[in-house]
Amino acid sequence: MRLRELLPRDRIASAVVLSVLLYFCLFHYRAILELFRSVFYRGSLDQFVTGKAEWVGLENIINLFNDPVFFGCLKTTLLTAIVFVPAVVLTSLILAILINGIKNTILRNFFIAGIFLPYVMPIIASCVIWSIVLDSSPGGMVNTLLGYLNIPPIPWLISELHIPVSISIVKVWHYVGFNTLIFLGGLMMIPDVYYESAELDGAGIWAKFRHVTVPMLMPFILFVSITSTLNTMLTFVEPLGLLGIITPGGIGDFVVFRMMNYRYRMLGIATTYGLALLVIIIVITLIQRKLLEVKY
């Protein structure tokens, strides 16, 4: 019975994916082919379009493995993902559980609106606000509060160790509302009979959370984990809004930010960065699917 219920969903999902692929193959095949072709050339976008770019073969791909700028950007990107993904999943899940426990509809909708509000704000505006809050000087808002606790100022926006944390804070604040709604929808789909059966077996709050809530929410946890990872790997606006000036491969530089910076001047290198990032994203996604795979 469960398999029959899943089959229509799988067919619909497959049809959607195939339709998107068909659309790209029919209307964007030329751009995709040109994208892959640009990997083998050296030159600017104008030179590539006008046929004046230099053919270099596999040089861009070979140089990528010895490119300190790329690996500096990749290090910052992965560190931010390691901090952001668990933080946003746990925060969103906890908030969803708390909101789901509110019985008053008006009060519940009030909290939902409040949590979702940062998500509808422009991300650049959020970055400007947090650049003031996380000012690294002793007079910064957070550092001032820490000073009252006799904690020395933290270099939120100038330290290689703290920048991934700072960007993760901005991202969690911005995206937690959307992910909370995802988890809230999942919680509403869990039948009450499961919790009632667990209570009859003597299960407490933690046991019900561990053996009922988490397994039933695993597809939602997988979705939020994958989308949050993609969000981090494609980070572009946040470092610019928080830090302003970014040196190539230096503190706060991300792969997508550097790729966008190179796309007009060094198209081949920018495309190589993009394809390498695509491979990394696919590998990480497959690992997440394997670790969080739902067993039916």
Secondary structure, DSSP 4 states (H G I P E B T S, - for coil): -HHHHHHHHHHHHHHHHHHHHHHHHHHSHHHHHHHHHGGGEES-HHHHHHT-SEE-TTHHHHHHTT-HHHHHHHHHHHHHHHHHHHHHHHHHHHHHHHHHT---HHHHHHHHHHHHHHHHS-HHHHHHHHHHHT-SSTTSHHHHHHHHTTPPPP-TTT-TTTHHHHHHHHHHHHHHHHHHHHHHHHHHTS-HHHHHHHHHTT--HHHHIIIIIHHHHHHHHHHHHHHHHHHHHT--HHHHHHHS---TTSTT--HHHHHHHHTTT-HHHHHHHHHHHHHHHHHHHHHHHHHTPPP-
